[in-house]
Amino acid sequence: MTIEIIQTSQAPDAKPIAVSKTLTDAWEAIIEVPSYEVPEESFGGGSVVVPGVAEIISPLIVTNTTSNTSSISIRVYRAELDSFFFIANEIPVPGTDVMPVPLNGQFIITGDRLEIKAGANNELDITISYTVGQAEQDDVI
């Protein structure tokens, strides 16, 4: 996996992003967080690459667009642990129903990702909102 690096004069504190899409039956990364290349505050200048962070600010809204019951699975990949963690696994969504999944308040950092898949192609639509920006770091020794 390649992590995107955004060159900027100042990384955003909280750039809002919204994702709306129709799901397939294959795992798909919905949230991936870039790193930021920002000017270094030191004598002589230069730049430094710093990690980013996304904060999910809304529930994941799942809409079944068919009359059939479908299912949704949600997992988070944590790069530091090189492991996947399931949030939901094959949760049924009744036909023509809307289901909120409370993900708001969760954090995804550079290297991590939120992945989602449906039980069948083109049966579920999702919408989620999050902010992305430069992560705060502990650099006190």
N, C-alpha and C positions, 0 to 999 in steps of 0.2 A: 504494500500500500504506500502510495506517495502522499505526503502531507503537503498541502498547498501553503506557500509562504507569500504573504501579501506585503509589498513594500509600501510604507506609509510614513508620513511625517509625524503622525501621532496615532497610535492604535485607538479604536473607538472604545468607549466605556461600555456601551450597550447598544449596538446596532441591531434594530429589529429585523427579523426575518420570518416569513410565513411560508409554509409548504402545504400545498393541496395537490393530491394526486390519487390516481386509481392504482390499486395494488395488484401485484401478480402473486403467483404461488412460489416465487423464489425470494430468498432473503435480499433485501435492498437497504442500503444505508440511507436513512432519512436525514440524520444530522451527523456531519463531520466538521471538525473545527480546524481552521487554519492556524498556522503560526504567523507572527508578525515580525517584519524586519523594520526596526525603528532606529532613529539616530541615538547614539550612545551619549549620555550626558557625562562627558569626561574631557579633559584637556586633549586636544588633538582630534576630537570628533570620532568619526567612524560610525558603524552601525552594529546592532546586535539583534539576533533572532530570539524572540521570546514566545512562550506558549500562549495559546488563546483558550478561552472558556466559553461555553454556551450554557445559558440558563433557560430551561423550558419554562415558559410563562403562561401556558394555557394547558387545559386538558387536551389529550389526543381525541379528536372527534372522529368517530368511526361511523360511516353511513353505509348500510347495506342497500344497494340500488336494485336488488332483485327481490323476487318473492320467496326465494329459497333461503334457508338458514345457511350462513357461511361462518367461517372461523377466522380469528386473527391471532397471530403470535408476535410477541415483542421481546427483544433482547437487547442488552447493552454489552458491547465489547469494551473491556478495560485493558488498555495497552500495557500498563504497569504490571498487571498480573497475567497478561497474555491469556485471558479467559473470557468466556461469554457467561452472562447472568440473565436468566429469564425473568421478565416482568409478568408476562402472560403467555400461556402456551395453549393454543387451540381453543380459545374462549369463543363460544358460539355467539353469533350476532343474528338475531331473528330477521327474517325477510322484511324489507322496507322499514327497518328500525334504525334508530340512531343511538349510539352508546358512547358516553364520555369515559375515557380512561385517565384517571388523575395522575399525570406525570409532572404537573407544574411543581417547580421548586427543585427539580433534579438538575444536576450539573454534568456536562460532558466536556472533557478537556481535550487538548490536542493529542491525537493518537487514539482516542476513544471514539466510539460511534454508536448511534441508536439505529437498530435494524428492525424492520417489520416485514411480515409476509402474510398473505391471505391463504385460506384453504383452497381457493380456486381463483383463476384469473378473472379480472374485470367484474368482480361482484362487490368489492368494498372500496369506498373512497375514504381518504383520511385528510384531516386538516390539523395542523399544529403550528403554534407560534413560539419563537424563542428569540433571545438576544445573544449576540456574539461580540466578544471584545477581548482585549488583552487580559490575561490572568494575572492576579496579584501573586507575588512570590515572596517566600520567606528566604531572605539571604543574610540573615543575622547569624554570625558564627559564635 
